[in-house]
Amino acid sequence: MKTLSKVTTKFQTSIPKEVRERLAIHAGDYITFEIRGNSATLKKVEKIDKNLLKLMQKNMQEWNSKEDDKQFSYLENLIRKS
């Protein structure tokens, strides 16, 4: 299945309905992107774990706003509770 989605000026995009339904993605769910060459694969995160947090810390160094810090703290708290 191939679908098309446009990137906004804020580098945001919507996940097409067909993809959301197929992966059972709902509001509040987390997704990851795996980059290989010039392609990226989107995956639904079933359970947030410590390995994911380490991966995010390593690969998301561009997070530097107060809102980004708030969201990252939220993820850390989710992991501690699981």
matplotlib code that plots the C-alpha trace (Angstrom):
import matplotlib.pyplot as plt

x = [0.0, 1.3, -0.3, 0.6, 0.8, 1.9, 4.5, 3.4, 5.7, 6.2, 7.3, 4.2, 2.1, -1.1, -1.0, -3.4, -6.6, -5.6, -2.3, -4.0, -6.6, -4.1, -1.7, -4.5, -3.0, -5.1, -4.7, -2.1, -0.3, 3.4, 5.1, 8.8, 10.6, 13.3, 15.6, 17.4, 19.1, 16.6, 13.5, 11.8, 9.5, 6.8, 6.0, 3.4, 5.0, 3.2, 5.0, 7.5, 10.6, 14.0, 15.7, 13.4, 14.1, 17.9, 17.4, 15.4, 18.0, 20.7, 18.8, 16.7, 19.4, 17.7, 15.0, 15.8, 12.6, 10.6, 7.8, 10.2, 11.6, 8.1, 7.2, 10.5, 9.9, 6.4, 8.0, 10.5, 7.6, 5.7, 8.7, 9.2, 5.6, 5.8]
y = [0.0, 3.5, 6.7, 10.3, 13.0, 16.6, 18.2, 21.5, 24.6, 23.4, 20.0, 18.2, 15.8, 13.7, 10.0, 8.8, 7.1, 3.8, 3.7, 4.7, 1.9, -0.7, 0.0, 0.8, 4.2, 6.4, 9.9, 9.8, 6.8, 7.0, 6.1, 5.7, 6.3, 4.0, 5.6, 3.5, 5.2, 7.6, 5.8, 5.9, 3.3, 4.4, 1.9, 2.1, 1.8, -0.9, -0.4, 2.2, 0.7, 1.8, 0.9, 3.2, 6.0, 5.5, 5.5, 8.7, 10.4, 9.4, 10.4, 13.4, 15.8, 18.5, 18.7, 21.9, 23.9, 24.0, 22.1, 19.4, 19.0, 18.7, 16.0, 14.1, 14.2, 12.8, 9.9, 9.3, 9.2, 6.7, 4.4, 4.6, 3.6, 0.6]
z = [0.0, -0.9, 0.3, 0.0, 2.7, 2.4, 4.8, 6.3, 6.7, 10.3, 9.0, 10.3, 8.3, 8.8, 8.9, 6.1, 7.2, 5.5, 7.5, 10.8, 10.4, 9.3, 12.2, 14.7, 15.4, 17.6, 19.1, 21.9, 20.5, 19.8, 16.5, 15.5, 12.2, 11.1, 8.5, 6.0, 3.1, 1.6, 3.0, 6.4, 7.9, 10.4, 13.2, 16.0, 19.4, 21.3, 24.6, 25.5, 27.0, 28.3, 25.0, 23.1, 25.5, 25.0, 21.2, 21.4, 23.6, 21.1, 17.9, 19.1, 20.1, 18.1, 20.8, 22.5, 23.2, 26.5, 24.8, 23.6, 27.1, 28.5, 26.0, 26.6, 30.4, 29.8, 27.9, 30.7, 33.2, 31.1, 31.0, 34.8, 35.4, 33.0]

ax = plt.figure().add_subplot(projection="3d")
ax.plot(x, y, z, "-o")
ax.set_aspect("equal")
plt.show()
